[in-house]
């Protein structure tokens, strides 16, 4: 799936489709047409009186400078990274049971219909809208979950930052790998622990079983493990990590940016949310699973809690991410930081000025608008890797392979015969089977995952991009507790029923800083949608956050020369190293 798109030619005579190659030809025509658009309506018509500007300016110089800036940025981002490899699974498993296939027609549990899968591959290869219209789905004309979610986003262009096809992350782990097996075991345990408050992990007996089982997994014990905290403990279970001991594994599980109250203008935000009633588990019978995989609707509904609560469990995080608005968590973090009077990044040129203050450049409006800009560009990068390079299956699809293998299904998916023993021999599977009567992965939502591939995650890529933008505007080294106590608050943690916030008294509370809590926020949101909802593997989140950072840094550097103010701003990356954005 990593092959370059072919020239797109319409099926009707005389019809030409715009591809990534012939777009440039059309752009010249578009520019010529744009040059003929009259400006009179903008200037008030011919009766308008021409006069000099209050401040003299040279329009020709400005026009040329703008053009040269745009041209130089385009040249800087003209990067051909070549064909990016996949993990080789599609060459190994010829029945396509190794790949994402949700919403397509299926021939059996975990076995997509070959013609349906190839119709998807053909559309992604040609990029022709007619081919997308002819993808063979399992439930034509069904509800929203019967339709593939935005595959043509993978072919969209952008005018700023790296092209989505020039972003780089490694191939998704193989379906047969010890890593994917470990990640699926983590999912099974998260499903069982969905209603246990994070503050009870220290004493809950099932958490103890999960920790012991996770520590037996060969991938976690290996030198290849750079994504799971190891050894797994009650304190770091289901937490992300980039560098051992980083901010993700410090303090309460939930980031302060998802707990502290703030204002959206004059509108108070107390950070309590609508959550689900405990106990929901969907797609646990083969019949229901197969119905949903084919794009059908099981008719089962989410049951909501009538009390708004602070996020305190895996199920609460899943409820948040089921309906969150793209960059919602990061915009709220911006509001919290601004409301607390957090200091700007030390490289902000307005620091110490006696005559000016930051506004639409390097100030609050710039930060707020940039978050939305980052989010939409991050999604395009994620969608390229999802639909063209990797087509990684969802954890629910992997669970179907486990069930097929354990029950001797016919037809037997080829990928099911190659599953790593770590998942087949895990201590969690007998508990899953005892509770639900199958080995399928329980889902937090009736529809299971969205109808797009797993790797990387949209939530995580948006998180990586937006967090990087926030680090550009704010001083990430500031200690969270000092900011809070200055406002009459303290580091907080929800009580066990999520109805109130208690003061966090952990020994590390004075170590928590803005960067660490922002990094934790990205993991909270992406793991809420991934591990706790059962719809994204851990590695999909890990690489999506780094992909988002990659996108954001390219955009920030592209934009740097658009600012009149000279600046050099340093950003601490997720791995602890420093990135510099400068127009000097």
C-alpha positions in Angstrom: 0.0 0.0 0.0 3.0 2.3 0.0 3.1 2.7 -3.7 2.9 6.1 -5.2 -0.5 7.1 -6.6 -0.9 6.7 -10.3 -2.0 9.4 -12.7 -5.8 9.8 -12.2 -7.8 9.7 -15.5 -11.6 9.9 -15.4 -13.6 7.1 -17.0 -15.7 9.5 -19.0 -14.2 10.8 -22.3 -12.6 14.2 -21.9 -12.8 14.1 -18.1 -9.5 14.5 -16.2 -9.2 14.0 -12.4 -6.8 16.1 -10.4 -4.0 14.1 -8.9 -1.0 15.0 -6.8 1.1 15.2 -10.0 -1.1 17.2 -12.4 -2.3 19.5 -9.6 0.6 21.8 -10.3 -0.5 22.2 -13.9 -3.9 23.2 -12.8 -2.6 25.6 -10.2 -1.1 27.9 -12.9 -4.5 28.0 -14.6 -6.2 28.8 -11.3 -3.8 31.6 -10.6 -4.4 33.1 -14.0 -8.2 33.0 -13.4 -7.8 34.5 -10.0 -5.8 37.4 -11.5 -8.9 38.3 -13.6 -11.3 38.6 -10.6 -12.2 42.4 -10.3 -11.2 44.0 -7.0 -13.7 46.9 -7.4 -16.3 45.4 -5.0 -13.5 45.1 -2.3 -12.5 48.7 -2.8 -15.9 50.2 -3.0 -16.3 50.6 -6.8 -15.0 53.1 -9.3 -16.5 56.0 -7.5 -14.1 55.4 -4.6 -11.5 58.1 -4.0 -7.9 56.9 -4.1 -5.6 58.3 -1.4 -2.3 57.6 0.2 -2.2 55.3 3.3 -1.7 57.0 6.6 1.7 55.3 6.9 3.6 55.1 3.6 4.2 51.6 2.3 5.6 50.0 -0.8 3.0 47.6 -2.2 5.3 46.2 -4.8 8.0 45.4 -2.3 5.4 43.8 0.0 3.9 41.8 -2.8 7.3 40.5 -3.9 8.4 39.7 -0.3 5.2 37.8 0.3 5.6 35.8 -2.9 9.3 35.0 -2.2 8.5 33.9 1.3 5.8 31.5 0.1 8.1 30.2 -2.7 11.0 29.6 -0.4 8.8 27.8 2.1 7.4 25.6 -0.6 10.9 24.8 -1.8 12.0 24.0 1.7 9.2 21.5 2.1 9.6 19.9 -1.3 10.8 16.6 0.1 10.5 13.2 -1.6 10.9 10.5 1.1 10.3 7.7 -1.4 8.0 4.8 -0.9 7.6 4.0 2.8 7.5 0.3 3.7 4.7 -1.5 5.4 5.3 -4.4 7.9 5.1 -7.1 5.2 1.9 -8.7 6.6 -0.2 -8.3 3.4 2.4 -10.3 1.5 2.5 -13.0 4.1 -1.3 -13.4 4.7 -3.0 -13.6 1.4 -6.5 -13.7 2.8 -6.0 -10.1 4.1 -6.9 -11.3 7.6 -3.9 -9.3 8.9 -5.3 -5.9 7.8 -8.0 -3.4 8.6 -11.3 -4.4 7.0 -14.1 -3.0 9.2 -17.2 -2.0 7.2 -16.2 -4.1 4.2 -18.0 -7.3 3.4 -16.6 -10.4 5.2 -16.7 -14.1 4.5 -16.1 -15.2 8.0 -14.9 -14.1 11.5 -11.7 -12.2 10.8 -11.7 -12.9 7.1 -12.6 -10.0 4.8 -14.1 -10.7 1.4 -11.2 -10.6 -1.1 -13.0 -8.6 -3.7 -14.2 -6.1 -1.1 -10.7 -5.6 0.3 -9.1 -5.3 -3.1 -11.8 -2.7 -4.0 -10.6 -0.6 -1.1 -6.9 -1.0 -2.1 -7.8 -0.1 -5.7 -9.5 3.1 -4.7 -6.6 4.1 -2.5 -4.1 3.4 -5.3 -5.9 5.3 -8.1 -7.4 8.1 -6.0 -10.3 8.2 -8.4 -13.6 9.3 -6.7 -15.5 6.8 -8.9 -13.4 4.0 -7.4 -14.2 5.2 -3.9 -17.9 5.1 -4.7 -17.5 1.4 -5.8 -15.8 0.1 -2.7 -17.7 -3.1 -1.6 -19.0 -2.4 1.9 -20.9 -4.9 4.0 -24.1 -2.9 4.5 -24.7 -0.6 1.6 -26.9 2.3 2.6 -26.6 1.6 6.3 -26.1 4.1 9.1 -22.8 6.1 9.7 -20.8 3.0 10.8 -21.5 1.3 7.5 -19.3 3.8 5.7 -15.6 4.2 5.6 -14.4 7.3 7.5 -12.8 9.8 5.2 -10.3 7.7 3.2 -9.8 10.5 0.7 -8.3 12.7 3.5 -5.2 10.6 2.9 -4.9 12.3 -0.6 -5.5 15.9 0.6 -2.8 18.6 0.2 -1.8 21.4 2.6 -0.2 24.8 2.0 1.9 24.9 5.1 4.3 22.4 6.8 5.4 19.0 5.5 3.2 17.3 3.0 1.3 14.5 4.7 3.1 12.0 2.4 6.5 13.3 3.5 5.9 12.6 7.2 7.7 9.5 8.5 6.9 6.9 11.2 8.0 3.3 11.2 5.7 0.5 9.9 3.1 -0.7 12.3 4.1 -3.8 14.3 3.1 -7.1 12.7 0.0 -8.9 13.7 2.2 -11.9 14.5 4.6 -9.9 16.7 5.1 -10.2 20.4 4.6 -6.4 20.6 1.0 -6.6 19.2 0.3 -9.6 21.4 1.4 -7.5 24.5 -0.7 -4.6 23.4 -3.8 -6.8 23.0 -3.3 -8.3 26.5 -3.2 -4.7 27.8 -6.5 -4.1 26.1 -8.2 -7.1 27.7 -7.1 -6.0 31.1 -8.2 -2.4 30.5 -11.7 -3.7 29.6 -11.9 -5.7 32.8 -10.7 -2.6 34.8 -12.8 0.0 33.1 -14.8 0.9 36.1 -12.0 0.8 38.7 -11.1 4.4 39.7 -7.4 5.2 39.1 -7.1 6.1 42.8 -7.9 2.5 43.7 -5.3 0.9 41.6 -3.0 0.7 44.6 -5.2 -1.8 46.4 -7.5 -3.4 43.8 -6.8 -7.2 43.5 -7.6 -7.4 39.8 -5.1 -4.6 39.2 -2.5 -6.8 40.9 -3.3 -9.7 38.5 -3.0 -7.4 35.5 0.4 -6.1 36.7 1.7 -9.7 37.2 0.4 -10.8 33.8 1.9 -7.8 32.0 5.3 -8.3 33.5 5.3 -11.9 32.1 5.0 -10.7 28.5 8.2 -11.3 26.5 8.0 -7.9 24.6 7.9 -5.9 27.8 11.0 -7.8 29.1 12.9 -7.3 25.9 15.4 -4.6 24.8 12.9 -3.6 22.0 10.4 -2.3 24.6 10.6 1.5 24.5 6.9 2.2 25.0 5.7 0.4 28.1 6.9 1.5 31.5 8.8 -1.5 32.8 8.5 -3.1 35.2 4.7 -2.5 35.2 3.5 -1.4 38.6 0.2 -0.5 40.1 1.2 3.2 39.7 2.2 3.1 36.0 -0.3 0.6 34.6 -1.9 2.0 31.4 0.3 5.0 31.4 2.4 6.3 28.5 6.0 7.0 28.6 8.7 8.5 26.2 11.6 8.6 28.6 11.8 6.5 31.8 10.3 8.5 34.7 9.0 11.3 32.5 5.9 13.4 33.4 3.5 10.8 32.1 4.3 8.5 35.0 4.4 11.2 37.7 1.5 12.5 39.8 -2.2 11.6 39.3 -3.2 9.5 36.3 -5.4 12.3 34.9 -3.6 15.5 33.8 -4.3 18.7 35.7 -5.4 20.2 32.4 -8.4 17.8 32.4 -9.3 18.6 36.0 -8.6 22.3 36.9 -11.6 24.7 36.4 -11.3 27.6 34.0 -13.3 30.0 31.9 -14.1 30.0 28.2 -14.4 33.8 28.1 -17.1 34.5 30.6 -18.4 31.0 30.5 -17.3 28.8 33.4 -15.8 25.4 32.7 -15.8 23.2 35.8 -14.3 20.2 34.0 -17.1 17.8 35.0 -18.3 15.6 32.1 -21.1 13.3 31.0 -19.9 9.8 31.5 -21.3 6.3 31.0 -23.0 4.0 33.5 -20.6 1.2 34.6 -20.7 -2.2 33.2 -21.1 -1.6 29.4 -19.4 -4.2 27.2 -20.2 -4.4 23.5 -19.4 -6.8 20.6 -18.6 -9.7 22.9 -20.7 -12.3 21.0 -19.5 -13.5 17.5 -22.9 -12.7 16.0 -22.9 -9.1 17.2 -19.2 -8.7 16.4 -19.7 -9.9 12.8 -22.8 -7.7 12.3 -20.9 -4.6 13.4 -17.8 -5.6 11.3 -20.0 -5.7 8.3 -21.2 -2.2 9.0 -24.4 -3.2 10.7 -26.1 -1.7 13.7 -26.6 -3.9 16.8 -29.3 -1.6 18.1 -27.7 -1.5 21.5 -27.3 1.9 23.1 -24.9 3.6 25.4 -26.3 4.2 28.9 -25.3 7.6 30.3 -24.8 8.6 33.9 -27.2 11.3 35.1 -24.5 12.9 37.3 -21.7 14.9 35.7 -18.4 13.8 37.0 -14.7 14.5 37.0 -12.8 11.9 35.0 -11.7 9.2 37.4 -11.6 5.9 35.5 -10.9 4.3 32.1 -14.6 4.3 31.2 -14.8 8.0 32.0 -11.9 8.7 29.6 -13.6 6.6 26.9 -16.8 8.6 27.4 -14.9 11.8 27.0 -13.2 10.8 23.8 -16.4 9.3 22.3 -17.6 12.9 21.5 -14.7 15.3 22.1 -14.2 17.9 19.5 -10.9 17.3 17.8 -8.6 19.6 19.8 -10.9 20.2 22.7 -8.6 19.0 25.5 -5.7 21.2 24.2 -7.9 24.3 23.8 -9.1 23.8 27.4 -5.4 23.4 28.5 -4.8 26.8 26.8 -7.6 28.3 28.7 -6.3 26.8 32.0 -2.8 28.1 31.3 -4.0 31.6 30.3 -6.3 31.7 33.3 -3.5 30.8 35.7 -1.3 33.6 34.2 1.3 31.1 33.0 4.4 32.7 31.7 5.1 32.7 27.9 7.9 30.8 26.4 11.2 32.5 27.4 11.9 33.1 23.7 8.8 35.3 23.2 10.1 38.7 22.0 7.5 40.6 23.9 8.9 39.7 27.3 10.2 42.8 28.9 8.8 45.2 26.3 7.8 48.6 27.6 5.8 49.7 24.5 4.0 46.6 23.2 2.3 43.4 24.2 1.6 40.2 22.2 -1.7 39.8 20.5 -2.4 38.3 17.0 1.2 37.3 16.7 2.8 35.4 19.6 -0.1 36.3 21.9 -3.4 34.7 23.1 -5.3 34.9 19.8 -2.4 33.4 17.9 -2.2 30.5 20.3 -5.9 29.8 20.2 -6.1 29.9 16.4 -3.0 27.9 16.0 -4.4 24.9 17.9 -7.2 24.5 15.3 -4.7 24.9 12.5 -2.4 22.2 13.9 -5.3 19.8 14.4 -6.6 19.7 10.9 -3.1 19.3 9.4 -2.2 16.6 11.9 -5.2 14.6 10.8 -4.1 14.6 7.1 -0.7 13.2 8.1 -2.4 10.5 10.3 -4.8 9.6 7.5 -1.9 9.0 5.0 -0.3 6.4 7.2 -3.7 4.9 8.1 -5.1 4.4 4.7 -2.1 4.2 2.3 1.0 3.0 4.2 -0.2 0.6 7.0 -3.9 -0.3 7.0 -3.3 -1.7 10.5 -6.2 -3.6 12.0 -8.1 -2.5 15.0 -7.8 -4.3 18.4 -11.3 -5.6 18.1 -10.2 -7.3 14.8 -7.2 -8.8 16.5 -9.6 -10.1 19.2 -11.6 -11.9 16.5 -8.4 -13.6 15.4 -7.8 -14.7 19.0 -11.4 -16.1 19.2 -11.1 -17.8 15.9 -7.8 -19.5 17.0 -9.1 -20.5 20.4 -12.3 -21.9 19.1 -11.1 -23.5 15.8 -13.2 -21.3 13.6 -13.9 -22.2 9.9 -12.7 -20.6 7.8 -9.6 -20.1 9.9 -8.0 -16.6 9.3 -4.4 -17.1 8.2 -3.3 -14.4 10.6 -5.0 -16.3 13.5 -2.6 -19.2 13.0 0.4 -16.9 13.4 -0.6 -15.1 16.7 2.2 -14.9 19.3 1.8 -17.3 22.2 2.0 -14.4 24.7 -1.6 -13.5 24.0 -2.9 -17.0 23.6 -1.4 -18.1 27.0 -2.2 -14.9 28.9 -3.8 -15.1 32.3 -6.4 -12.6 31.1 -8.1 -14.8 28.5 -9.8 -17.3 30.9 -11.3 -14.3 32.8 -12.5 -12.7 29.6 -14.1 -16.0 28.5 -15.7 -16.6 31.9 -17.2 -13.1 31.9 -18.4 -12.9 28.3 -18.5 -16.4 26.8 -16.0 -15.5 24.1 -12.5 -14.4 23.5 -13.5 -11.2 21.7 -12.3 -7.9 23.0 -15.1 -6.1 24.9 -15.7 -2.7 23.4 -16.7 0.5 25.3 -19.0 1.7 22.4 -21.8 -0.3 20.6 -20.2 0.5 17.3 -16.7 -0.4 18.5 -14.0 1.5 16.7 -14.6 4.2 14.0 -14.4 2.9 10.5 -10.8 3.9 9.7 -7.6 2.0 10.4 -5.7 1.9 13.7 -2.2 3.3 13.0 -1.5 6.0 13.9 -4.4 7.5 16.0 -6.1 10.7 15.0 -6.5 11.7 18.6 -2.8 11.1 19.3 -1.6 12.9 16.2 -3.7 15.9 17.0 -2.5 15.7 20.6 1.2 15.7 19.6 0.7 18.7 17.3 -1.4 20.8 19.7 0.8 20.1 22.7 3.9 21.1 20.7 2.0 24.4 19.8 1.3 25.0 23.4 4.9 24.6 24.3 5.8 27.2 21.6 3.6 29.7 23.4 4.1 28.8 27.1 7.1 28.2 29.3 6.9 24.4 29.8 9.4 24.4 32.7 6.9 26.1 35.1 5.9 24.0 38.1 2.2 23.2 38.1 1.8 23.5 41.8 3.2 27.0 42.1 0.9 28.2 39.4 -2.1 26.6 41.1 -1.3 27.8 44.7 -0.8 31.3 43.4 -4.5 31.1 42.2 -5.6 29.6 45.6 -5.7 26.0 44.3 -3.6 22.9 44.5 -2.7 19.8 42.5 -6.0 17.8 42.5 -7.3 14.3 42.0 -10.9 13.2 41.7 -12.5 11.3 44.6 -13.6 7.7 43.9 -17.0 8.6 42.5 -15.9 11.6 40.6 -18.1 14.1 42.3 -15.4 16.3 43.9 -11.7 17.0 43.7 -9.3 16.2 46.5 -5.9 17.7 47.0 -3.2 15.4 45.7 -0.6 14.7 48.5 1.8 12.5 46.6 5.5 13.0 47.3 6.0 14.0 43.6 3.5 16.8 43.6 6.1 19.6 43.6 7.9 18.0 40.6 5.0 18.3 38.2 5.6 20.8 35.5 3.7 22.2 32.5 5.5 20.1 29.9 4.9 16.9 31.8 1.2 17.6 32.3 0.8 18.5 28.7 2.5 15.3 27.6 0.3 13.4 30.0 -2.8 15.1 28.5 -1.9 13.8 25.1 -1.7 10.3 26.4 -4.9 10.7 28.5 -6.9 11.6 25.5 -5.4 9.1 23.1 -5.3 6.2 25.6 -8.9 7.2 26.6 -9.9 6.6 23.0 -7.4 3.7 22.6 -6.6 1.4 25.5 -9.6 2.3 27.7 -12.2 2.2 24.8 -10.5 -0.8 23.2 -10.0 0.8 19.8 -6.2 1.7 19.4 -3.1 -0.2 20.2 -0.5 1.5 22.5 2.1 1.7 19.7 -0.5 3.5 17.5 -0.7 6.2 20.2 3.1 6.4 20.8 3.9 7.0 17.2 0.9 9.2 16.5 2.0 11.7 19.2 5.5 11.8 17.7 4.0 12.2 14.3 1.9 15.2 15.5 5.1 16.7 17.0 6.8 16.3 13.6 3.9 18.0 11.8 3.8 20.9 14.3 7.5 21.6 14.2 7.4 21.9 10.4 4.4 24.2 10.5 5.9 26.4 13.3 9.2 26.7 11.4 7.3 27.5 8.1 5.4 30.3 9.9 8.4 31.7 11.7 9.4 34.1 8.9 5.8 35.3 8.6 6.3 37.1 12.0 7.8 40.6 11.9 9.1 40.2 15.4 12.6 38.5 15.6 12.6 35.5 17.9 14.2 32.2 18.8 12.0 29.9 20.7 13.1 26.6 22.2 10.7 23.7 22.7 11.3 20.6 24.8 10.2 17.7 22.7 8.5 14.6 24.0 11.8 12.7 24.2 13.4 15.4 26.3 15.5 16.9 23.5 15.2 20.5 22.3 13.8 21.8 19.0 14.5 25.4 18.0 12.0 27.6 16.0 13.6 30.8 14.8 13.3 33.5 12.1 16.8 34.7 12.7 
